[in-house]
Amino acid sequence: MRSASVRASAAKRARIVLLAADGESNQRIAELVGASRTTVIAWRDRYLERGLEGLSDRDGPGRPRELDQDAIIVATLTPPPKSLGVTHWSTRLLAGRLKVSPASVARAWRAFGIKPFKAESFRFSTDPQLVGNVTDICGLYLNPPENAIVLCIDEKSQIQALDRTVPILPTQPGKVERRSHDYYRHGTTTLFAALQIGTGKVTAGLKPKHRHQEFLAFLRQVDRAYRDVTDEAGRPVELHLVMDNYAAHKHTEVKAWLTRYPRMIVHFTPTHASWMNLVEV
């Protein structure tokens, strides 16, 4: 009902069903959606009979469609001949090829969600542990462990530490705030942060470099931040760390330190798979 890509009539029918689920009377629903009581009863009955499919439009009266939309889609997915000098079909070009109207081609494309005029980029992951990492991350959120804390760890390196050459001049009557166009660059810094998924708490630290030494120091900071967090029995809770599959995270010294702290359980996100962040959201 909230979608901006569906027809207004479809959203209206969905609202009728939701209002009926809330216990509203047919007359009240008709007043809220701006329809007749007969229309409300008809769509409620169709939903009870067929579910969501019952909310779609039925075939209208008249002669059945003679145009084969499947043939249009098959032709669309077939690359144009080189003699045409194009890489993708247009509605007019394909219509002339199939001896149909451009509007018929456009209707077929809309019906099947075909958009030959659009292109997107993608990249296959070369991570040999891709399947295992995806299964691990999804399993962590689908079946979360009890008495545990999930921390999403990330770093932002090469942050420029900038400062203006002169102080900012504040706003005055008749004058806006002014600042110098040039600045001093005081080197760079690296931000390490751990987001606690359940509460939104952030544990962060700034380090001069981005190496395994700095990452190990940040892990110690995380350990101190949650050292006093225990379960009902007084035992330290598990810390599940979700982090990138980065070389510094797998350094031998980092692995040795994690071995001495079994309460910290590491989950690596797949390489070149930023869409895994949506799982965490």
ZIWO-V740198 format. One record per backbone hydrogen bond with DSSP energy under -1.0 kcal/mol. NH is the residue of the N-H (numbers start at 1). CO is the residue of the C=O. If there is no record, write none. Layout:
nh = [NH;NH]
co = [CO;CO]
//
This chain:
nh = [11;12;13;14;15;16;17;18;19;20;21;22;23;24;29;30;31;32;33;34;35;40;41;42;43;44;45;46;47;48;49;50;51;54;55;56;69;72;73;74;75;76;77;84;85;94;95;96;97;98;99;100;105;106;107;108;109;110;111;112;114;118;130;133;134;135;136;137;138;139;140;141;142;143;149;151;152;153;154;156;159;161;163;165;169;172;175;178;184;186;189;190;191;192;193;194;195;196;197;200;203;205;207;215;216;217;218;219;220;221;222;223;224;225;226;231;234;237;238;239;240;241;242;243;246;250;255;256;257;258;259;260;264;265;267;269;273;276;277;278;280;281]
co = [7;8;9;10;11;12;13;14;15;16;17;18;20;19;25;26;27;28;29;30;30;36;37;38;39;40;41;42;43;44;45;46;47;51;52;53;67;68;69;70;71;72;73;81;82;90;91;92;93;94;95;95;101;102;103;104;105;106;107;108;109;115;127;129;130;131;132;133;134;135;136;137;138;139;238;240;195;242;193;191;189;187;184;182;178;175;172;169;163;161;159;207;156;205;154;203;152;201;150;196;194;192;190;211;212;213;214;215;216;217;218;219;220;221;222;235;231;229;147;263;149;265;151;267;244;247;251;252;253;254;255;256;261;239;241;243;270;273;274;275;276;277]
//
